[in-house]
């Protein structure tokens, strides 16, 4: 790399609200686009910009296609090759929409930049020692982050800690082999330990908002070790002869990894720096505001957005078409039906009382996550307010007030407003959205959450379940349930797994956990081979007339055994014949 894209790094730094000092004379002598690599390691501001770019390469979840639409949480209505993933048709040549998430080549480019930092930083002169220490911690975290992303999708991957060349006939990258899965997990954990050694507990300076702390490193370590303790990687539960140490632990290490995950979780919990956010006492409002209130006590590490710079288009991407939004990732009936009743019992369409009023008395998180027919939402735009002056979601077909005709709702695919953006499922997403925002014209500034305290409690609970410490698991599960306004559980045996999986599914919905959770629990075949379902609503504008709800199949889906892992891109295995492909591709 003869020249670095310093302008991009500095832009990334501005987004992170970090300033650095360069004197006027220096800027006048050399345009930003002409810095040589050697210039970077002579200036503290440029080194910081280089580190900031490692943050900028992290892919947040506020993109048009969400990972949830490759699970049983949602469907992306514009497809964008998501169907290739959910229908089990991925190949090494065409991964469909998953390619933009797994990011083999992009992650390795960023890992190379991490490696270059470590090769250069100890020879830097004239830079504050405390700043160098902190930046070392940040880069150890980032190298752990990008490797953990690769491991989650692919299993064992090449572990490279030097500045390899990615391109060219004589690239040393073309001869590397994948490391065993266990070695990769241990490497990520060790990198987190190095980050913890250098990083502060917190940052007081406003300019350092959004940077990783030692507790973000503990959270990452906890997540990676918990994943490694799961059934998917345990050779005791997986006897497929096609699998080897690239996708399996070297032995049954579930107890060892679960214990280590607990220790990492305890480091966060016992710090006293985080808690479950409960600003209002209303479970619905409390859950809603976790994702809207900046800097709240539940947030461990987030990506910050600023409306004045760029902001997030999440509300526009996923809001109802009747508000001139794009529909996007619409919740499935499979997901909606799973929400418990407020008393903790299961919802069932076979129960005539529940089926008559399916959206009454559900888990409070349902109302903060899903926009369903007749849910109160925002004031309509000018071309919809005459039809709907109240601002209620309309995803059905309704008998007119005179009883002589019927009309389609504003938020359907037969709407008079941008019907091509209408939902297929009868639902829209509510989670993360700002009800005060006119998303047709303005971006939001919600933070994307990489780690929050609720996940740490759930991780601890799962590790406890692996270790059969049911009492401790129940304690942490009930902390999550009661904050959500749900009744505590009294279970204290293996049946507690069902409660735990429910809590993880609905507490962390649409936060990019479900894709991995189903796989690592070995639950993917059942959940992801089930047809994606929607709800057909037939209502009435005549007071007192009943509504009719019909569940229907809207997309056939299939999960194949090889889909536990993503394929190594064929472009990589063709260049490097020593790069072993995952089974089945």
DAWO-V644336 format. One record per run of one state. SS is the DSSP state (@ for helix, = for strand, . for the rest). FROM is the first residue (numbers start at 1). TO is the last residue. If there is no record, write none. Layout:
BEGIN
SS & FROM & TO
SS & FROM & TO
END
This chain:
BEGIN
. & 1 & 2
= & 3 & 3
. & 4 & 5
@ & 6 & 15
. & 16 & 23
@ & 24 & 29
. & 30 & 31
@ & 32 & 34
. & 35 & 35
= & 36 & 36
@ & 37 & 40
. & 41 & 43
@ & 44 & 56
. & 57 & 66
@ & 67 & 70
. & 71 & 73
= & 74 & 76
. & 77 & 81
@ & 82 & 86
. & 87 & 95
@ & 96 & 102
. & 103 & 103
@ & 104 & 121
. & 122 & 128
@ & 129 & 154
. & 155 & 171
@ & 172 & 175
. & 176 & 180
@ & 181 & 198
. & 199 & 205
@ & 206 & 208
. & 209 & 213
@ & 214 & 228
. & 229 & 230
@ & 231 & 233
. & 234 & 253
@ & 254 & 269
. & 270 & 282
@ & 283 & 290
. & 291 & 298
= & 299 & 303
. & 304 & 311
= & 312 & 312
. & 313 & 313
@ & 314 & 318
. & 319 & 320
@ & 321 & 323
. & 324 & 328
= & 329 & 331
. & 332 & 332
@ & 333 & 337
. & 338 & 340
= & 341 & 341
. & 342 & 351
@ & 352 & 356
. & 357 & 361
= & 362 & 362
. & 363 & 363
@ & 364 & 369
= & 370 & 371
. & 372 & 375
= & 376 & 376
. & 377 & 381
@ & 382 & 385
. & 386 & 391
= & 392 & 392
. & 393 & 396
= & 397 & 399
. & 400 & 405
= & 406 & 408
. & 409 & 418
@ & 419 & 421
. & 422 & 427
= & 428 & 429
. & 430 & 443
= & 444 & 444
. & 445 & 447
= & 448 & 452
@ & 453 & 466
. & 467 & 469
@ & 470 & 483
. & 484 & 495
@ & 496 & 507
. & 508 & 513
@ & 514 & 520
. & 521 & 523
@ & 524 & 528
. & 529 & 531
= & 532 & 540
. & 541 & 547
= & 548 & 555
. & 556 & 560
@ & 561 & 564
. & 565 & 569
@ & 570 & 575
. & 576 & 585
END
